């Protein structure tokens, strides 16, 4: 997947499996770093990407902007890339080492059909591809022919799918606890804590029409530490002043459920 490739996880995996020698892995890492720089420079130079040291999700969206606005006859979008999946479905050259094409998608259809990172991206790619194709000059788009295909539509967010019904509490003492993230410019947001074994995939948030990301989690009374994972970055709750030091020199947010 895009995220795993960008972070070089495939190189480390093939090295661990004995498919690459340490020397070959080092060469591939240097080549990958050169590719990173070339792609970022191209997207910034052509106006598809802005800002210093772009995060992974905006970089992926910039690639989708470029491809969607291009006159290419076909544009393929890997569904798992949209939620920044890092685990591959297949590792070429392996057979006994692992079973390829066996891993199930991280999210079920009922879950990802309501994820903004998936629905918004696919809808906007589709809308862009339906527009008249633009011509390219010297392998690049003229500045006045670029289309801002990934911007938020005027009048607010379009409704893409009905949310799935909230799960009923397993016990009468559980409470529906709401977690909110205010950053409207984020692409993928989840909450992870000791209530879900710090799994950043367990509770994805959904962006509302007001731009606020929200999720309701069923929790029993108790004290919980947690953080938000925003486009791959672990961040404390900006709405909650209660903190505890974590083991990495930062802080976890603390929520008391009564």
C-alpha positions in Angstrom: 0.0 0.0 0.0 1.0 3.7 -0.5 1.6 4.3 3.3 3.7 1.2 3.8 5.7 1.8 0.6 6.3 5.5 1.6 7.5 4.5 5.0 9.8 1.8 3.6 8.0 -1.0 5.5 8.3 -3.3 2.5 12.0 -3.0 2.5 12.2 -3.9 6.2 9.8 -6.8 5.6 11.8 -8.3 2.7 15.0 -7.9 4.7 13.5 -9.8 7.6 12.3 -12.6 5.2 15.7 -12.9 3.7 14.6 -11.6 0.3 17.0 -8.7 0.5 20.6 -8.5 1.7 21.6 -5.7 4.0 23.5 -4.1 1.2 20.5 -4.3 -1.2 18.2 -3.0 1.5 20.4 0.0 2.0 20.5 0.7 -1.7 16.7 0.5 -1.9 16.3 2.8 1.1 18.5 5.5 -0.5 16.5 5.1 -3.8 13.2 5.4 -1.9 14.4 8.6 -0.2 15.3 10.1 -3.6 11.9 9.1 -4.9 10.3 10.9 -1.9 12.2 14.1 -2.6 11.4 14.0 -6.3 7.7 13.4 -5.8 7.3 16.1 -3.2 9.3 18.6 -5.3 7.2 17.9 -8.3 3.8 18.2 -6.5 4.9 21.4 -4.8 6.4 22.9 -8.0 3.2 22.2 -9.9 0.9 23.5 -7.2 -0.7 20.3 -6.0 1.0 20.2 -2.6 1.7 23.1 -0.2 3.5 23.3 3.2 6.8 22.1 4.6 7.3 18.5 5.5 3.8 17.3 4.4 2.1 14.6 6.3 1.3 11.3 4.6 -2.5 11.9 4.2 -2.1 15.3 2.4 0.6 13.8 0.2 -1.7 11.0 -0.9 -4.5 13.5 -1.5 -2.1 15.6 -3.6 -1.3 12.5 -5.7 -5.0 11.9 -6.2 -5.5 15.5 -7.2 -2.9 15.3 -9.9 -4.1 11.9 -11.2 -7.8 12.9 -11.1 -7.2 16.0 -13.1 -5.0 14.3 -15.7 -6.1 13.1 -19.2 -5.1 9.6 -18.3 -7.7 7.1 -19.8 -7.9 5.2 -16.5 -7.2 6.1 -12.9 -7.1 3.4 -10.3 -7.5 4.1 -6.6 -6.6 1.5 -4.0 -9.4 1.5 -1.5 -7.0 0.6 1.4 -4.7 3.5 0.6 -7.5 5.9 1.5 -7.3 4.9 5.2 -3.5 4.6 5.0 -3.3 0.9 5.3 0.3 -0.3 5.9 -0.1 -4.1 5.7 0.3 -5.6 2.2 -2.1 -8.1 0.7 0.8 -9.8 -1.2 4.6 -9.9 -0.9 6.1 -11.1 -4.2 8.5 -14.0 -3.9 6.9 -15.5 -0.8 4.9 -18.7 -0.6 5.7 -20.8 2.5 6.7 -17.7 4.5 3.1 -16.4 4.6 -0.2 -16.9 2.9 -0.7 -14.1 0.4 -4.1 -12.6 -0.7 -5.6 -14.0 2.6 -5.7 -10.9 4.8 -9.2 -9.4 5.2 -9.6 -5.6 4.8 -9.2 -3.8 8.1 -12.6 -2.3 7.9 -15.9 -3.8 6.9 -18.1 -2.2 4.3 -20.5 -0.9 7.0 -17.5 0.9 8.6 -15.6 2.4 5.7 -18.7 3.5 3.8 -19.1 6.3 6.4 -15.4 7.3 6.5 -14.8 10.7 5.1 -11.3 9.7 4.0 -12.9 7.1 1.8 -16.2 8.6 0.6 -15.1 12.1 0.0 -12.0 11.0 -1.9 -13.9 8.6 -4.1 -16.7 11.0 -4.8 -14.4 13.8 -5.7 -12.2 11.6 -7.9 -15.3 10.4 -9.7 -16.6 14.0 -10.2 -13.2 15.0 -11.5 -13.0 12.1 -14.0 -16.4 13.0 -15.4 -15.2 16.5 -16.4 -13.7 17.2 -19.8 -10.1 16.0 -19.9 -7.4 18.6 -19.8 -4.4 18.6 -22.0 -0.9 18.4 -20.7 2.1 20.4 -21.9 5.6 19.0 -21.5 4.2 16.3 -19.1 2.8 19.0 -16.8 -0.6 20.8 -16.5 -0.7 24.4 -17.5 -1.3 26.5 -14.3 -4.6 27.9 -15.6 -6.0 24.4 -16.4 -5.6 22.9 -13.0 -8.7 21.9 -11.1 -9.1 22.0 -7.3 -10.9 18.7 -7.3 -10.3 17.8 -3.6 -11.6 21.0 -2.0 -14.7 21.0 0.3 -17.8 21.7 -1.8 -19.6 25.0 -1.1 -22.5 24.8 1.3 -20.8 22.2 3.5 -20.1 18.5 3.3 -22.2 16.4 1.0 -23.9 13.4 2.5 -22.3 10.3 1.2 -23.9 7.4 3.2 -26.1 6.9 6.2 -24.1 6.0 9.3 -24.4 2.5 10.6 -26.5 2.1 13.7 -24.7 2.5 17.0 -23.9 -0.7 18.8 -25.9 -1.4 21.9 -24.0 -1.5 25.2 -23.1 -5.0 26.2 -23.9 -4.2 29.8 -26.4 -1.9 31.5 -23.6 0.0 33.3 -21.8 1.0 30.1 -21.9 4.6 29.0 -21.8 6.1 25.5 -18.8 8.4 25.8 -18.2 11.0 23.0 -14.8 11.8 21.6 -14.4 14.9 19.4 -11.5 16.3 17.3 -11.8 19.8 16.0 -9.3 19.9 13.1 -11.3 20.2 9.9 -8.2 19.9 7.7 -7.5 16.3 8.8 -8.2 13.3 6.6 -8.2 10.3 9.0 -8.9 10.6 12.7 -9.2 7.8 15.3 -9.1 7.5 19.1 -6.9 4.9 20.8 -6.5 4.2 24.5 -6.4 1.6 27.2 -10.1 0.9 26.5 -9.1 -0.6 23.1 -5.6 -1.8 23.7 -4.3 1.4 22.0 -5.4 0.1 18.6 -5.6 3.2 16.2 -7.9 1.2 13.9 -10.5 0.2 16.4 -12.5 3.5 16.7 -12.3 5.8 13.7 -14.0 9.2 14.0 -16.4 10.5 11.4 -16.5 14.2 10.3 -19.8 16.0 10.6 -21.2 18.7 8.5 -19.8 21.2 11.0 -16.3 19.9 10.3 -16.0 18.3 13.8 -14.8 14.7 14.0 -16.8 12.5 16.4 -17.2 8.9 17.7 -19.2 7.4 20.5 -17.5 4.6 22.5 -19.3 2.3 25.0 -17.2 2.3 28.2 -17.8 1.0 31.7 -17.2 3.3 34.6 -13.5 3.8 35.2 -10.5 5.9 34.4 -9.1 5.8 30.8 -6.0 7.2 29.2 -6.2 7.9 25.4 -4.9 9.9 22.5 -6.2 10.8 19.0 -4.4 9.6 15.9 -4.6 12.3 13.3 -3.2 11.4 9.9 -0.9 9.0 11.6 0.2 11.4 14.4 -0.6 10.7 18.1 -2.0 13.8 19.7 -3.7 14.5 23.1 -7.3 15.7 23.3 -7.3 19.6 22.8 -10.7 19.7 24.6 -9.5 17.9 27.8 -7.1 19.5 30.2 -6.6 16.4 32.3 -3.3 14.8 31.3 -0.9 12.1 32.5 2.7 11.6 31.3 3.2 8.9 28.7 6.3 6.7 28.3 7.6 8.7 25.3 8.1 12.1 26.9 4.6 13.4 26.0 1.2 13.2 27.6 -2.0 11.1 27.4 -5.4 12.6 27.9 -7.4 11.2 30.8 -11.2 10.6 30.8 -13.1 9.6 34.0 -16.3 7.7 33.2 -18.8 7.5 36.2 
